[in-house]
Structures are given as structure tokens and as C-alpha cells.
Amino acid sequence: MARLDSSSIRPAAFLDRDGVVNHDIGYAHRPDQIVWIDGVFAAVRRLNDAGYHVFVVTNQAGIARGLYSEADVETLHAWMAEQLADAGARIDDWRYSPYHPEHQPDRWAHLRHWRKPAPGMLLDLMDRWPICRDGSFLIGDRDSDIEAARAAGIPGHRFEGGDLDRLVMGLLDTAGPGIPLSGQPLEGT
């Protein structure tokens, strides 16, 4: 993936997958297992329209447990991206961590720092995309998501279920000074 030029620097919204983008049924790895969270298509569109980069960051210990493969996850993410695109919503990039300390830890040790609550997936995206940390945030459904956000230097917001778009709308409405909904710095700030 090519690095974007500095004129496109803007905040990012990092979304956990299971429990935020789709319902967490435990080790989902096929399209027939995906039940979308209410409001997810509208929420991602809203973030796109507001000028945010939108990323999915997800622990996928099912790979280390031998329940499914990396190819299964990548195929599922491609399908999910297509479904979102069909609804006018765009995920800019996806990250997943197959590492689990109790299952094949040596095989995935190089991605140990990607497993939330470690911030590796977020930091990797911040390094590869032109992201302004001011105004960036993560939405997750677990303490480990919030801890990863904090370790990456951005706020984390807990999604307790319901309509994701309602949460995103509230976050964008309360964006801090100098971080307008367009994601571009205000003049004079």
C-alpha cells in the first residue's frame, strides 16, 4: 500500500471487529457467521463523510488455536469490505493479530505486540497512514481495546451494544476544539 501525501493527514477511527462491527459469536471466520451490528453501515459512512480514516483492528486468536487460517480471515475481511462498500461505507485498512500466549506462541511471537491490549496494530496503521492523533479514537467492546487505545495515545470508547451510529454521532458531535467534523484543522488553530 502506498503512503498518502501529507496533505491528507486527518484523524482516524479504529474499530474493533467482533462486538463492534459484527456481533461477537466467538471465532467468526466465514461470511455466513457475520451478523452486522445495528447502525454499522451508517456509522462507517458518517466517519467517511466526516473525513476520518476508518480502520478495523481485531485479535484473531482462532488462528493460533487452529480453528481457522489467516487466509480465512483475509477472505472474510475482503467480503466484509465489499458488503460495506455496497452500502456506501469504506474501511481504509484492516489489521488482525493471530498471536495468543497459550496457543503456538512461538509461531506468532513476532506479532506479540499486535495483540490488544498492546497497541501494535494501531501504531502500525499510524506509521503507514497519514494520521493526526488529535481527534483520533478507538471504539471497542472490551477493556483490552480501551487499554490498546490508551497505549497508542488516543482515547478509547466502549461500545456496550445497540446502535453504533448513535455512538459515532455523539463522538463526532463532541469532537474537541480544532477537530472539526471534516477532520481538517480549523484555520488559526
Long-range contacts (C-beta under 8 A, 24 or more apart in sequence): 1-93, 1-128, 3-128, 3-129, 3-130, 4-129, 4-130, 5-130, 6-130, 8-130, 9-130, 9-131, 9-132, 10-51, 10-52, 10-53, 10-130, 10-131, 10-132, 10-135, 10-183, 10-184, 11-51, 11-52, 11-53, 11-131, 11-132, 11-133, 11-134, 11-135, 11-136, 11-137, 11-179, 11-183, 12-52, 12-53, 12-54, 12-55, 12-125, 12-126, 12-129, 12-131, 12-132, 12-136, 13-47, 13-52, 13-53, 13-54, 13-55, 13-136, 13-137, 13-138, 13-139, 13-168, 14-55, 14-56, 14-57, 14-122, 14-125, 14-136, 14-137, 14-138, 14-139, 14-149, 14-154, 15-44, 15-54, 15-55, 15-56, 15-57, 15-91, 15-138, 15-139, 15-140, 16-56, 16-57, 16-58, 16-116, 16-138, 16-139, 16-140, 16-141, 16-142, 16-145, 16-159, 17-56, 17-57, 17-58, 17-96, 18-58, 18-141, 19-140, 19-141, 19-142, 19-159, 20-139, 20-140, 20-141, 20-159, 20-164, 21-56, 21-80, 21-164, 22-80, 24-141, 27-62, 27-65, 27-67, 27-68, 28-76, 29-62, 29-67, 29-68, 29-72, 29-73, 29-76, 30-72, 30-76, 31-76, 31-79, 31-80, 34-76, 34-80, 36-83, 37-159, 37-161, 37-164, 38-162, 38-163, 38-164, 38-165, 39-162, 39-163, 39-164, 39-165, 39-166, 39-168, 40-84, 40-89, 40-164, 40-165, 41-84, 41-87, 41-88, 41-89, 42-89, 42-164, 42-165, 43-89, 43-164, 43-165, 43-167, 43-168, 44-84, 44-89, 44-90, 44-91, 45-87, 45-88, 45-89, 46-165, 46-168, 46-169, 46-172, 47-168, 47-172, 48-89, 48-90, 50-172, 50-181, 50-182, 50-183, 51-181, 51-182, 51-183, 51-184, 52-183, 53-92, 53-93, 53-125, 53-129, 53-131, 54-90, 54-91, 54-92, 55-91, 55-92, 55-93, 55-94, 55-95, 55-125, 55-129, 56-91, 56-93, 56-94, 56-95, 57-95, 57-96, 57-116, 57-121, 57-122, 57-125, 57-138, 57-148, 58-94, 58-95, 58-96, 58-97, 59-96, 59-97, 59-115, 59-116, 59-144, 60-96, 60-97, 60-98, 61-98, 61-99, 61-100, 61-103, 61-115, 63-96, 63-98, 63-108, 64-98, 64-99, 64-100, 64-103, 64-104, 64-105, 64-107, 64-108, 65-100, 65-103, 66-103, 66-104, 70-98, 73-98, 92-129, 93-125, 93-128, 93-129, 95-121, 95-124, 95-125, 96-121, 97-121, 116-140, 116-142, 116-144, 116-145, 116-147, 116-148, 117-143, 117-144, 117-145, 117-147, 117-148, 117-151, 118-148, 118-151, 119-148, 119-149, 119-151, 119-152, 121-148, 122-148, 122-149, 122-152, 122-154, 123-152, 126-152, 132-183, 132-185, 134-176, 134-178, 134-179, 135-175, 135-176, 135-179, 135-183, 137-171, 139-164, 139-167, 139-168, 139-171
